[in-house]
Amino acid sequence: MQTFLVILLIAALIATLVALVRGIVAFLQNASAEARGTGTAGPTQGQLKSNKMMQQRILFQGLAVIIVVVLLFAAGRT
């Protein structure tokens, strides 16, 4: 059971890292477009993508924290 949870934890950590990197890349692309003066009224596709990726990062981080809590709880019971 603990091996399964450790594998899930590693997967959640990798997913968090991927979402973080994708969110930062989308943010930087959007920032460079704004610096060039190509901004429009309302949110752009880049802003929406960056926001979505950061929301996914928070979701994956929460999942990783829950897995760590379950692992610690299981380790304390043995």
N, C-alpha and C positions, 0 to 999 in steps of 0.2 A: 504494500500500500504506500509506504513512504517513497519507494523508488518511483512509483507512478506520479506522486505529488511533486517530487523533485523534477521529473521530466516536464510536468505541466508548468512548474515554476520557471524553468529554463525557457520554455516556449513563450511564456508570458513576458519574460524579460527581453527576449529577442524581438517579440512583437512590439514592445514598448520602444525599444531602440529604433526599430524600422519606422514606426509612426513618428517618432521624434525627428529623425533625419529627414523624412519626407515633408514634415510640417515646416522645418527650418528652410529646406530648399524652396518650398512654395512661397514662404514668407520672403526670402531673399529675392526671388524672381519678381514678386509683386513690388517689393521696395525699389528694385532697380527700374521697373517700369514706371513707378511714380516719380522717381528721380529724373527720368527722361521727359516727364511731363505728359505722359499718355494716360493720365487718370481720367476717370469718367464719374458721373454722378451715381451714387449707390455702390454696393459691393461688387467687385469684379469676380471673375471665375477664380483667379488666383487667391483672392482673399477668402472666398468660400472654401476652397480646397485646403488652405492653410488652417482655417478654423476647424474643418472636419477632421483633419489629421491630428490636431491638438486635442480634440475631444476624444478621439480614439486612443491617444496616448494616455489620457487620464483614465479611460476605461481599463486599459491593459495594466496600468499601474495599480488600480484598485483591485483587479483580479490577482495580481502578484502579491499584494499585501494580504489578501484573504487566504491565499495558498500558504504564505509564510505563517500566518496565525494558525491554520489547521495543522501545519507541520510541527509547530512549537507545542500545540496542544497535544498532538499525538506523541511527541517525544516525552512530554511530561507525564503521560499516563503509563509509559513502559518502565 
